[in-house]
Amino acid sequence: MLKVPYRSEVADASALPVDYQRMLQIVKAAGGPVMVKEVGAELGIDASVPGRLEPLCGKLSKLAARGWLYKLPNGTYRIRP
């Protein structure tokens, strides 16, 4: 079983791990496209340290690849309707 299931395979976001649910909430609350560093700031990640946001970027990309988010060409993310 995948840690992050495809959106089409589960009823809602409650099937996701808690940290991924929190990321979805942050993107949804933004009301529009959001950058990785903005999500990181909400999670309390210090973006001034090089490489600190890379794991978060990977998690957001995984959410986009599995249908939970849209990844826009400019590198921002937004919630799928």
NORURSUL-V608876 format. One record per run of one state. SS is the DSSP state (helix for helix, strand for strand, loop for the rest). FROM is the first residue (numbers start at 1). LEN is the number of residues. Records with the same first field share a line. If there is no record, write none. Layout:
# NORURSUL-V608876
SS->FROM-LEN ; FROM-LEN
This chain:
# NORURSUL-V608876
loop->1-6 ; 10-3 ; 16-2 ; 31-3 ; 35-1 ; 44-10 ; 66-3 ; 72-5 ; 80-2
helix->7-3 ; 13-3 ; 18-13 ; 36-8 ; 54-12
strand->34-1 ; 69-3 ; 77-3
